[in-house]
Amino acid sequence: MTKADLINLISDKAHITRVKAETVVNTIFDSMVEALVRDDRIEIRGFGSFVNRDYDAYKGRNPRTGEVIEVDQKKLPFFKVGKELKEDINNKK
């Protein structure tokens, strides 16, 4: 499912215009990004949670040239699936 598919689905189910549905979807996604930038945890019961994971700096290798490079420390968002979603997926084969 793409973002456009999600907007169309919300528009149809909520009986609102596509523009309003797009505003809803963008607001939700923007709020989630802002929370992760603040290093907050996002938890959606029954669906899952998003949290930032910290990775230390390390020495990597350029696969093309073999040159050793320094990779800076970083944070990456990580999604952990919720128990209910996992059960729903596995029980609807």
N, C-alpha and C positions, 0 to 999 in steps of 0.2 A: 504494500500500500504506500502510495506517495503522499506528500503533503497536499497536493491538489485533490487526490482521492478522498482524503480525510475531510477537507473543506467541503467537497460536494456531498459527502455522507452526512455531515453535521447540518448542512443547509437543508437537505431533504428530510432528515429525521426531526429537526427542530422547527421546520416550516419557516425558515428565515432566509433572507437573501444571501447570495453567495458572498457578497461584500461583508455582511455582518459575520458570517461564519468564518471568513478569512481573518477578520479582526479578532475573533475569539481565539482561533488557533495561534495566530501570531502573538497575542497577549500571553497565552499559556507558555509557549516556547520561550519568549523573551524573559518571562518571569523565572523559568527554570534556569536559563543561562545566567541571569543575574544572581540567582541563589548559588550556583556552582562557582561563579566568580568570587562571591563572598566566602566561599569554602563551606557553605551550609550543606546539610544533607537534605535530600528530597525523598520523602517516603509517601508512596501512594498505596494505601492498604489494598490488598488483594491483587496488586499489579506488580510492584517491585520498588526498589529504591536506587537512587543515584547518589554516589559519593565520589569525592576526589581521592585518588591514590597518589602518594608522593613517590617519586623515583629519584634516587641520588644520581649525581653526575658520574659518568663512566667514560672509559676510553673505548671508542668504537673503531671500525675499519670501513673505509670507503670500498665497496665491493668492486668498483670499476678499476681503481688505481692501486688498491691495497694500502693506501696511506692511512696512518693512525690519526684519528681526529678525536677531539674532546667533545663529548655530548653533555650539554648543560643539564642540571637538575630540572625536573619538570613535574607537573601535576597532570594527570589524565582522568577524565570522568570514567567511572566504572558503574555498570548496571548489574544489580543482583535481582534476579527474578523472584517474585513472591510465591509463597507456597500454593495459594489458590490458583494462580495462573499456571503454574507448573502442573498441578493436578488436572486443570481443565484441558490443557494441551495433550497430556498423556492419556486422558480418558475419552477423547474424541478422535479416535483413529479412523 
